[in-house]
Amino acid sequence: MEWEAVIGLEVHVQLTCSQSKLFSGAATAYGAEANSQACAVDLALPGVLPVLNRKPVEAAIKLGLAINAEIDQESVFARKNYFYPDLPKGYQISQFERPIVHDGHIDITLTNGDHKRIGVTRAHLEEDAGKSVHDAYHGQTGIDLNRSGTPLLEVVSEPEISSATEAVAYLKKLHALIRYLEIGDANMQEGSFRCDANVSVRPKGQQELGTRTECKNINSFRFVERAINHEIGRQIELIEDGGNVVQETRLYDPDRDETRSMRSKEEAFDYRYFPDPDLLPVVISDEWIDEVATTLPELPETRINRFITQLSIKPEDAEQIASSRELAEFFETSLNGYDRNPQLTANWVTGELLAQLNREERTIEQSPINTAQFAGLIARIDDQTISGKIAKQVFQELWQGGESADAVIEAKGLKQITDTGALEKLVAEVIEAHPEQAEELHGGKDKLMGFFVGQIMKKTQGKANPGEVNRLLRQLLTK
């Protein structure tokens, strides 16, 4: 039997647009001493009342506009009731029946180049819970309420994702949007961009959904892909062996690359939602929405289209560069320094630069090469002062602290040999030293062209102009 997966994602985005919490004035800085950022409201002391912070509401409006969603101009906060040690009130203030954002979409690019639209059911504001610390005290659990009350935006997709690869593509698009809008840092390692994956399987072609499980709090794109793939395989194997999938919450263990049961999955009625009597409905005027709209930056899709239409960048390169606001800004600032060959700049950004950053696990902001140095390197490649091979050597010198491409080229004597007379002499010497191969190349064995180019590059330590070498080889061998 052929199976298909049905996946929906719930992403908790910690909002950093405000320095204080959703309903109190306490700070939200990451890494502070336990319980040093929890005020009377966060601790749920008797007599305290929540007061809504304006900034998170504006952040939600921003995201709603960016994903072409409906913005409910009168949304309501509700109490989500459950009991857990790190939830002092015994309930979480969230939104249920009337979320602030609903019915939007995010478009993703599939591996074959096609596009797919994933619906966004809702994006609602809620406060974060505290944190249970299980490894600080032997035989005891500590409670850190620093995170309690931190503003979150929970973004819920429609169950329209069909594979782990699509799920990661959707998450990366959402991640990029959060960064572009500057409403959150979306740092997965610090827990400010957390994903819950709802996964079910069904026979291919069947309309009815299968029983779903929820994989909680996955904190990297790689782990999301692995967790979903494992859960799809587990469910198919379970059903084919005659068992039934149980609706439950599961934890992904990256060390064992498996999911395991945590608890039965709650439904909405388990939480006994009701409107919070301490908070008025949030009324959003047309003027407020228009005001927020004026603050929107150029969004990824717009930037991708501009790169393709105005700069003639390949679509796949444009999409990769625009996937990160910081990377796109590095690219465009480099073009300000040298703009004659945008595609060459794009090739080096998506190739050598990203590869080196990935090898050293750095972000683009941590690149030792600045945009002026990068533009200088591209200029020397484009004007054929240096070859692509030598350029990689110059790039490494700049990475290690070189002042500029020109300074490195001059100090190391790396300028490309373009003098036709000198190259012609070298080509003649190599042909004379390899008469048999020359005869075969002359007879039509074109694969040997690479052999001769390689020999000349070896003699010149990579400084010969490859295009001129190819031209001279063909010219001399056809005489």
C-alpha positions as CSV (number, residue, x, y, z in Angstrom):
1,M,0.0,0.0,0.0
2,E,1.2,3.5,-0.8
3,W,1.0,6.0,2.0
4,E,1.0,9.8,2.2
5,A,1.8,12.1,5.1
6,V,-0.3,15.0,6.3
7,I,1.7,17.5,8.4
8,G,0.7,20.7,10.2
9,L,3.1,22.9,12.1
10,E,2.7,25.0,15.2
11,V,5.5,27.5,15.7
12,H,6.1,29.5,18.9
13,V,7.9,32.7,18.0
14,Q,9.3,34.7,21.0
15,L,8.8,38.3,20.2
16,T,11.8,40.6,20.9
17,C,10.2,43.8,19.6
18,S,9.6,44.7,23.2
19,Q,12.0,44.7,26.1
20,S,9.2,43.7,28.5
21,K,6.7,40.9,28.9
22,L,3.2,40.6,27.4
23,F,1.3,41.7,30.5
24,S,4.0,43.1,32.8
25,G,7.0,45.4,32.8
26,A,9.5,42.7,33.7
27,A,12.6,42.3,31.4
28,T,12.9,39.4,28.9
29,A,16.7,39.3,28.4
30,Y,18.0,35.8,27.7
31,G,20.4,34.1,30.1
32,A,19.7,36.1,33.3
33,E,20.0,34.5,36.7
34,A,17.0,32.3,37.5
35,N,13.9,34.1,38.8
36,S,15.6,37.6,38.5
37,Q,13.2,38.7,35.8
38,A,9.9,37.7,37.4
39,C,7.7,40.4,38.9
40,A,4.6,40.2,41.0
41,V,2.4,39.8,37.8
42,D,4.6,36.9,36.6
43,L,4.5,35.2,40.0
44,A,0.7,35.6,40.1
45,L,0.7,37.2,43.5
46,P,-2.8,38.0,44.9
47,G,-4.3,41.3,43.7
48,V,-2.2,41.8,40.6
49,L,-3.7,42.5,37.2
50,P,-2.3,42.1,33.7
51,V,-1.8,45.1,31.4
52,L,-1.4,44.5,27.7
53,N,1.9,45.6,26.0
54,R,1.2,47.4,22.7
55,K,4.4,46.3,20.9
56,P,3.5,42.6,20.6
57,V,0.2,43.5,19.1
58,E,2.0,45.5,16.4
59,A,4.3,42.6,15.8
60,A,1.3,40.3,15.2
61,I,-0.2,42.9,12.8
62,K,3.2,43.1,10.9
63,L,3.3,39.3,10.4
64,G,-0.4,39.3,9.4
65,L,0.3,41.9,6.7
66,A,3.4,40.0,5.5
67,I,1.5,36.7,5.0
68,N,-1.5,38.4,3.4
69,A,-3.7,37.3,6.3
70,E,-6.9,38.7,7.8
71,I,-6.4,40.8,10.9
72,D,-9.3,40.6,13.4
73,Q,-10.0,44.1,14.4
74,E,-11.5,42.9,17.7
75,S,-9.6,40.0,19.2
76,V,-10.1,38.4,22.6
77,F,-7.7,37.0,25.2
78,A,-8.7,33.8,26.9
79,R,-7.6,31.7,29.8
80,K,-6.1,28.3,28.9
81,N,-6.4,26.3,32.1
82,Y,-3.9,23.6,33.0
83,F,-1.8,22.8,36.1
84,Y,1.9,22.6,35.9
85,P,4.7,23.7,38.3
86,D,6.0,26.4,36.0
87,L,2.6,28.0,35.5
88,P,1.9,30.0,38.7
89,K,-1.6,31.2,37.9
90,G,-2.8,27.7,37.0
91,Y,-3.7,29.1,33.5
92,Q,-2.0,30.7,30.6
93,I,-3.3,33.8,28.9
94,S,-3.7,33.0,25.2
95,Q,-6.2,33.5,22.4
96,F,-8.7,30.9,21.3
97,E,-11.9,31.7,19.3
98,R,-10.7,35.1,18.1
99,P,-7.0,35.2,17.3
100,I,-5.5,38.4,16.1
101,V,-4.4,37.0,12.7
102,H,-6.1,34.3,10.6
103,D,-6.4,32.9,7.1
104,G,-3.0,33.8,5.6
105,H,-0.5,31.9,3.6
106,I,3.2,31.2,3.0
107,D,4.5,30.1,-0.4
108,I,7.4,27.6,-0.5
109,T,9.6,26.4,-3.3
110,L,9.8,22.6,-3.8
111,T,12.9,20.7,-4.7
112,N,11.8,20.4,-8.3
113,G,11.4,24.2,-8.5
114,D,7.6,24.2,-8.3
115,H,5.8,26.4,-5.8
116,K,3.3,25.4,-3.2
117,R,1.0,27.6,-1.1
118,I,0.7,26.5,2.6
119,G,-2.2,28.1,4.4
120,V,-1.7,29.7,7.8
121,T,-4.8,29.0,9.9
122,R,-4.0,31.5,12.6
123,A,-1.4,33.4,14.5
124,H,-2.3,34.3,18.1
125,L,-0.6,36.1,20.9
126,E,0.0,34.3,24.2
127,E,2.3,34.5,27.2
128,D,5.1,31.9,27.7
129,A,5.2,29.6,30.7
130,G,8.2,29.3,33.1
131,K,10.8,26.6,32.8
132,S,11.2,23.4,34.9
133,V,14.9,22.6,35.5
134,H,15.5,18.9,36.1
135,D,19.3,18.7,36.3
136,A,20.3,21.4,38.7
137,Y,19.4,19.6,42.0
138,H,19.7,16.0,42.8
139,G,16.3,14.4,43.1
140,Q,14.5,17.7,42.8
141,T,13.1,20.0,40.1
142,G,13.8,23.7,40.1
143,I,11.4,26.3,38.7
144,D,12.7,29.3,36.8
145,L,10.0,31.9,36.1
146,N,12.2,34.3,34.1
147,R,10.4,33.2,30.9
148,S,7.0,33.4,32.4
149,G,4.9,36.1,30.6
150,T,7.3,36.5,27.7
151,P,5.3,37.5,24.6
152,L,4.9,34.7,22.1
153,L,3.2,34.6,18.7
154,E,2.0,31.1,17.9
155,V,1.8,30.5,14.1
156,V,-0.4,27.5,13.1
157,S,-0.3,26.1,9.6
158,E,-3.1,24.2,7.8
159,P,-2.4,20.5,7.5
160,E,-1.2,21.0,3.9
161,I,2.4,19.9,4.2
162,S,3.2,16.6,2.6
163,S,6.8,15.8,3.6
164,A,9.6,16.7,6.0
165,T,11.3,18.5,3.2
166,E,8.3,20.7,2.7
167,A,8.0,21.3,6.4
168,V,11.6,22.6,6.6
169,A,11.0,24.8,3.5
170,Y,7.9,26.3,5.3
171,L,9.8,26.8,8.5
172,K,12.7,28.5,6.8
173,K,10.4,30.9,5.0
174,L,8.6,31.8,8.3
175,H,12.0,32.1,10.0
176,A,13.2,34.6,7.4
177,L,10.0,36.6,7.7
178,I,10.4,36.9,11.4
179,R,14.0,38.2,10.9
180,Y,13.0,40.5,8.1
181,L,10.2,42.1,10.1
182,E,12.5,42.4,13.1
183,I,9.9,41.1,15.5
184,G,12.0,38.3,16.9
185,D,15.5,36.9,16.6
186,A,14.2,33.4,15.8
187,N,17.2,31.8,17.6
188,M,16.3,28.1,17.7
189,Q,19.1,27.2,20.0
190,E,17.8,29.7,22.6
191,G,14.3,28.5,22.2
192,S,12.9,31.6,20.7
193,F,11.6,29.8,17.6
194,R,10.2,26.4,18.7
195,C,8.3,24.0,16.4
196,D,5.6,21.4,17.2
197,A,4.9,19.0,14.3
198,N,1.6,17.3,14.0
199,V,2.0,14.2,11.8
200,S,-0.4,11.6,10.5
201,V,-0.4,9.2,7.6
202,R,-3.2,7.8,5.4
203,P,-3.5,5.5,2.3
204,K,-2.7,7.6,-0.8
205,G,-5.8,9.1,-2.2
206,Q,-7.9,8.8,0.9
207,Q,-9.6,12.0,2.0
208,E,-10.1,11.1,5.7
209,L,-7.2,12.1,7.9
210,G,-5.3,9.6,10.0
211,T,-4.8,9.8,13.7
212,R,-2.1,12.4,14.4
213,T,0.7,12.7,16.9
214,E,2.4,15.9,18.0
215,C,6.2,16.1,18.2
216,K,7.0,18.9,20.7
217,N,9.5,21.7,20.9
218,I,11.9,20.7,18.1
219,N,14.7,23.3,18.0
220,S,16.5,23.0,14.7
221,F,15.6,22.6,11.0
222,R,17.6,19.4,10.8
223,F,15.9,17.8,13.8
224,V,12.5,18.8,12.5
225,E,13.2,16.9,9.3
226,R,14.5,13.9,11.1
227,A,11.7,13.8,13.7
228,I,9.0,14.0,11.0
229,N,10.6,11.3,8.9
230,H,11.0,9.1,11.9
231,E,7.4,9.6,12.9
232,I,6.1,8.9,9.4
233,G,8.0,5.7,9.3
234,R,6.9,4.7,12.8
235,Q,3.3,5.2,12.0
236,I,3.3,3.3,8.7
237,E,5.1,0.4,10.3
238,L,2.7,0.4,13.2
239,I,-0.4,0.3,11.0
240,E,1.0,-2.3,8.6
241,D,1.8,-4.5,11.6
242,G,-1.9,-4.4,12.6
243,G,-1.6,-1.7,15.3
244,N,-3.2,1.7,15.7
245,V,-1.7,5.1,16.0
246,V,-2.5,6.7,19.4
247,Q,-3.2,10.4,19.5
248,E,-0.5,11.7,21.9
249,T,2.4,14.1,22.4
250,R,5.8,12.7,21.6
251,L,9.4,13.9,22.3
252,Y,12.1,13.7,19.7
253,D,15.4,12.4,20.9
254,P,18.2,13.5,18.5
255,D,20.8,11.2,20.1
256,R,18.7,8.1,19.2
257,D,17.0,9.7,16.2
258,E,13.6,8.6,17.5
259,T,10.4,9.9,19.0
260,R,9.0,8.6,22.2
261,S,5.7,9.0,24.1
262,M,5.4,11.9,26.6
263,R,1.7,12.1,27.4
264,S,-1.8,11.8,25.8
265,K,-2.7,14.6,23.5
266,E,-5.0,17.3,25.0
267,E,-7.9,18.7,23.1
268,A,-9.3,22.2,23.3
269,F,-12.0,21.2,25.7
270,D,-9.4,19.9,28.1
271,Y,-8.2,23.4,28.7
272,R,-11.6,24.9,29.5
273,Y,-11.0,28.1,27.6
274,F,-13.0,31.2,28.6
275,P,-12.5,34.9,28.0
276,D,-10.1,36.5,30.5
277,P,-12.2,38.8,32.7
278,D,-9.2,41.0,33.5
279,L,-8.6,41.9,29.9
280,L,-10.7,43.9,27.5
281,P,-11.0,42.9,23.8
282,V,-8.2,44.3,21.7
283,V,-9.6,46.8,19.2
284,I,-7.4,47.5,16.2
285,S,-8.4,50.4,14.0
286,D,-7.8,50.8,10.3
287,E,-5.5,53.7,11.0
288,W,-3.4,51.5,13.3
289,I,-3.1,48.8,10.6
290,D,-2.2,51.5,8.0
291,E,0.4,52.9,10.4
292,V,2.0,49.5,10.9
293,A,2.0,48.8,7.2
294,T,4.2,51.9,6.6
295,T,6.9,50.3,8.8
296,L,7.2,47.0,6.8
297,P,10.6,46.4,5.1
298,E,11.1,44.9,1.6
299,L,9.9,41.3,2.1
300,P,11.8,38.2,0.9
301,E,9.6,37.5,-2.1
302,T,9.8,41.1,-3.3
303,R,13.6,41.1,-2.9
304,I,13.9,37.8,-4.8
305,N,11.9,39.2,-7.7
306,R,14.0,42.3,-7.8
307,F,17.2,40.3,-7.8
308,I,15.9,38.3,-10.7
309,T,14.4,41.0,-12.8
310,Q,16.7,43.9,-12.1
311,L,20.0,42.2,-11.5
312,S,19.5,39.1,-13.7
313,I,20.4,36.7,-10.8
314,K,19.5,33.1,-11.2
315,P,16.3,32.3,-9.3
316,E,17.8,29.7,-7.1
317,D,20.7,32.0,-6.1
318,A,18.2,34.9,-5.5
319,E,16.1,32.8,-3.3
320,Q,19.1,31.5,-1.3
321,I,20.5,35.0,-0.8
322,A,17.2,36.6,0.1
323,S,16.4,33.8,2.6
324,S,18.4,35.8,5.2
325,R,18.0,39.5,5.6
326,E,21.6,39.8,6.8
327,L,23.0,37.8,3.9
328,A,20.9,39.8,1.4
329,E,22.2,43.1,2.9
330,F,25.8,41.8,2.7
331,F,25.2,41.0,-1.0
332,E,23.7,44.3,-1.8
333,T,26.3,46.3,0.1
334,S,29.0,44.4,-1.8
335,L,27.3,45.4,-5.1
336,N,27.5,49.0,-3.9
337,G,31.3,48.5,-4.0
338,Y,31.4,46.7,-7.4
339,D,28.2,46.3,-9.4
340,R,29.4,45.2,-12.9
341,N,28.8,41.5,-12.5
342,P,26.0,40.8,-10.0
343,Q,25.8,37.1,-10.9
344,L,29.5,36.7,-10.2
345,T,29.0,38.3,-6.8
346,A,26.0,36.0,-6.2
347,N,28.1,32.9,-7.2
348,W,30.8,33.8,-4.6
349,V,28.2,34.6,-1.9
350,T,26.4,31.3,-2.3
351,G,29.6,29.4,-3.0
352,E,32.8,30.2,-1.3
353,L,31.5,32.6,1.4
354,L,28.6,30.4,2.7
355,A,30.8,27.3,2.5
356,Q,33.4,28.9,4.7
357,L,30.8,30.3,7.1
358,N,29.2,26.8,7.4
359,R,32.6,25.1,8.0
360,E,33.3,27.4,10.9
361,E,29.7,27.6,12.1
362,R,29.6,31.3,11.8
363,T,26.8,33.7,10.8
364,I,27.2,36.3,8.0
365,E,27.5,38.9,10.7
366,Q,30.6,37.1,12.0
367,S,32.4,37.0,8.6
368,P,36.0,38.2,8.9
369,I,35.7,39.6,5.3
370,N,33.7,42.8,5.1
371,T,31.7,44.0,2.1
372,A,34.4,46.3,0.8
373,Q,37.0,43.5,0.8
374,F,34.5,41.2,-0.9
375,A,33.7,43.7,-3.6
376,G,37.4,44.2,-4.2
377,L,37.9,40.5,-4.7
378,I,35.0,40.3,-7.1
379,A,36.4,43.2,-9.1
380,R,39.8,41.5,-9.5
381,I,38.2,38.3,-10.7
382,D,35.9,40.1,-13.1
383,D,38.7,42.1,-14.7
384,Q,40.8,38.9,-15.0
385,T,43.6,40.2,-12.7
386,I,43.3,36.8,-11.0
387,S,41.8,33.5,-12.0
388,G,39.0,31.7,-10.1
389,K,41.5,29.3,-8.6
390,I,43.8,32.1,-7.4
391,A,40.8,34.0,-6.2
392,K,40.1,31.2,-3.7
393,Q,43.7,31.7,-2.3
394,V,43.1,35.4,-2.0
395,F,39.8,34.8,-0.3
396,Q,41.5,32.7,2.3
397,E,44.2,35.4,2.9
398,L,41.4,37.9,3.4
399,W,39.6,35.5,5.8
400,Q,42.8,35.3,7.8
401,G,43.1,39.1,8.1
402,G,44.4,40.3,4.8
403,E,43.8,44.0,4.2
404,S,42.4,44.0,0.7
405,A,42.4,41.8,-2.5
406,D,44.8,44.2,-4.2
407,A,47.2,44.1,-1.3
408,V,47.2,40.3,-1.1
409,I,47.6,40.0,-4.9
410,E,50.6,42.4,-4.9
411,A,52.3,40.9,-1.8
412,K,51.9,37.3,-3.0
413,G,52.6,38.0,-6.7
414,L,49.3,36.4,-7.7
415,K,48.4,38.5,-10.7
416,Q,47.1,36.4,-13.6
417,I,49.4,36.0,-16.7
418,T,47.5,37.5,-19.6
419,D,50.5,38.4,-21.8
420,T,49.8,36.5,-25.1
421,G,53.4,36.2,-26.1
422,A,54.4,34.7,-22.7
423,L,51.5,32.3,-22.7
424,E,52.1,31.3,-26.3
425,K,55.7,30.3,-25.5
426,L,54.5,28.2,-22.5
427,V,51.8,26.5,-24.6
428,A,54.3,25.6,-27.2
429,E,56.7,24.2,-24.6
430,V,54.0,22.0,-23.1
431,I,52.9,20.7,-26.6
432,E,56.5,19.9,-27.5
433,A,56.9,18.0,-24.2
434,H,53.9,15.8,-24.8
435,P,53.8,15.0,-28.6
436,E,51.7,11.9,-28.3
437,Q,48.9,13.6,-26.4
438,A,49.1,16.6,-28.7
439,E,48.6,14.3,-31.7
440,E,45.6,12.7,-30.1
441,L,44.1,16.1,-29.2
442,H,44.7,17.2,-32.8
443,G,42.9,14.1,-34.0
444,G,39.8,15.0,-32.1
445,K,40.3,13.6,-28.5
446,D,39.0,16.8,-26.8
447,K,39.2,15.4,-23.3
448,L,42.9,15.9,-23.5
449,M,42.4,19.7,-23.5
450,G,42.0,19.5,-19.7
451,F,45.3,17.7,-19.5
452,F,47.2,20.5,-21.4
453,V,45.4,23.3,-19.5
454,G,46.4,21.5,-16.2
455,Q,50.0,21.2,-17.3
456,I,50.2,24.9,-18.1
457,M,48.5,25.9,-14.8
458,K,51.0,23.7,-13.0
459,K,53.9,25.5,-14.6
460,T,52.4,28.9,-13.8
461,Q,51.2,28.0,-10.3
462,G,47.6,28.7,-11.5
463,K,48.3,32.2,-12.7
464,A,47.7,31.6,-16.5
465,N,44.5,32.9,-17.9
466,P,42.5,29.7,-18.6
467,G,40.4,31.2,-21.4
468,E,43.5,32.5,-23.2
469,V,45.3,29.1,-22.7
470,N,42.4,27.3,-24.3
471,R,42.4,29.6,-27.2
472,L,46.1,29.3,-27.8
473,L,46.1,25.5,-27.5
474,R,43.4,25.2,-30.2
475,Q,45.2,27.8,-32.4
476,L,48.6,26.0,-32.2
477,L,47.2,22.5,-32.6
478,T,45.2,23.3,-35.7
479,K,48.2,24.8,-37.6
